[in-house]
Amino acid sequence: MSDKGLLLSEKNIGQGEIFNQVESCEIGPTSARQRREEALQVRQNAALFQKNLPVPGHPCNGDESLFVNKIGNFSKGLLHNHLGEVNLNAYNDMIRALSTGNPEDFEFIPLGGATKLTSPQTAYAFELVGPDTHHLSMIPAPAFSSAWNASEMAELYWLALTRDVPFSEYDTNPTTLAAASELSGFSDFRGPKDNGVVTTGTLFRGNTPGDITGPYISQFLWKDIPYGATTIVQRYRTTVANVDYMTSYEDWLNTQNGFPSSTNQFDPTPRYIRNNRDLGEWNHRDFTFQGFLGACLILLSYGSAALAPSNPYLRSATQSGRSTFGAPHILDFVARATRAADMAAWYQKWLVHRRLRPEEFGGRVHNLLTGAANYPINQELLNSQAVEEVFKKFGTYLLPQAYAEGCPTHSAYPAGHACVAGAGVTMLKAFFKESFTIPNPVVADADGLSLLPYSGSALTVGGELNKLASNVGIGRNAAGVHWRSDGEGLKLGEAVAIGILQDYRQTYNENFNGFSFTKFDGTTIVI
């Protein structure tokens, strides 16, 4: 055996404390032994910081307790009667499994068809960086019978009726004009307004700073994406116009029981996102952090001028960032935050709210208005022009769906896409300069085949990132699978990202003054 082999053998046999110049060539301010203790302390401090935050409550809207027949709660995929009301034994078996968390109990939930429930056990998983999923709270979703809920359902009917209207024609199209006019009259509509009125300039947009500035679609969903040695042109496959799903009662009921009956039809021509059908289909096929990965790569291509002023390497004469405060750092944080946010969403979906999906509510509206059932739906919705227009076009009061299979088999509140968007965008705002103006902004033409120069108000990184978050969340509403208030997930995802940044704050060696950015509510946070 060589001398070196002997030394290594002795080390393995001993207590792990043998150090020899032949074996260890490290330099630096601490020994390996000291570093081990410091690493433990950093991890303990981060864990204690999260543990010592106040324990929140987890209120819900009370519909599950209020309605014995569970008409206000998600049940797609379970067995239903002819009204689309869930079989109570099946629902109770689902609640029992969720209550025990026993993996075996989930195997005995009786399904109505072939479609499985989507990952309910994610609700129990632990994340070791940032806040635990159970340590984050949300406001209750709108109640089934509320005026708030009625206004959101009316918006969804209008979204379905205007899916094929190009965003560039909102100011002149009769249907978008009617949508803005009617939504202005609802007593508790909470979408953005201009001087108290919904306009075609605020219609279907989000409520974050930057959402109503410039085009409906964020620059980060239109501009070319630098992708290593190639470039991604953001023309995407979309579905054909004027084809919607689950507009017949038979198809709707079959789908509630887990038997979707058709598939989407695709447009053979890839297009830039130019209307809500395109946006909904983009949201149908994206992977979790796709939009934020694209935005990150675009922002990195702008160079150091687009980095947040807090980046310590902007002040260095001899160094540049890489695994700390460089591209690998930012890309990693965007991806890891979105997974953690998705887990936080799944906890809320399965163990707290269990809110029904809009397609389920559409069945309630249909059965009420056709006299098949009696449900306490707010009269503002029942009297709306949107409901009347849907019936004229499709012959039912069901909510037309852009996806052939309708919504996924997990509950509505919060939207997973919104949570992921909140986390991904928050990470990007932490690392990039929010006031940086997007160079050479563009807008898609009415047929989605080309991009045209945009010459309106300046578009900033912060505003366009907020708009990206709203596009990703509200695009699912446009498809008919989510409610506007499901976008509260933006705030949940933001809280997840903030917690991750807090845990990592003490891990850097650089002279770093902390992350500083604007939250979705317009306030500034410093970490």
Disulfide bonds with the S-S distance in Angstrom:
none
